[in-house]
Amino acid sequence: MPVTRSISKKSRFEIFKRDSFICQYCGAHPPSITLEVDHIHPVADGGGDELDNRVTACFDCNRGKGNRRINTSCRPISGLKEQAEQIAEREEQLRGYYEILAMKKQRVDREIDIVDDIYKYFVPGYRLNDKGRISVRQFIEKLDAPTVATAMENACARWSHDTDRVFKYFCGICWNIIRERGR
């Protein structure tokens, strides 16, 4: 019969972390329950002390299971390899997602610069401030860059002699288009 060794607090914590501090049998989690580390394949039945044979369990599930193997009617516990593959897949998807977000931000920043260049061309000495750039970003996200650029051209052509009105008129054009399109 294999001898079970006590598990260190550090190893116990790593198992809890790996299993997201959730009982792998019933799904319970602190603070309403106390977590323990259980052997998936009981030591009394030939299971060992390796980490992939240990799992997070609540006190009740661990005591209820005793030294028996989990039967197929219980919630299946995915193995460490499967969990690691799922985590790796999630991480890869997150990297891809963040990469796409960064590319989108760069594209939108370039489009804002185009609208700012139109503004600067028609109203020399003026640039969009941070608040203005935020507004342009929102319009680009609700409409599209060519529509927003055309709105700025129209506003500048209409009010280039009154710099205070250009941006307000531009915003009015964009909001009217958004309302017309029902966005």
Summary of the structure (lengths in Angstrom):
residues: 183
radius of gyration: 30.2
end to end distance: 69.6
largest distance: 92.8
contacts: 466
relative contact order: 0.08
helix: 62%
strand: 5%
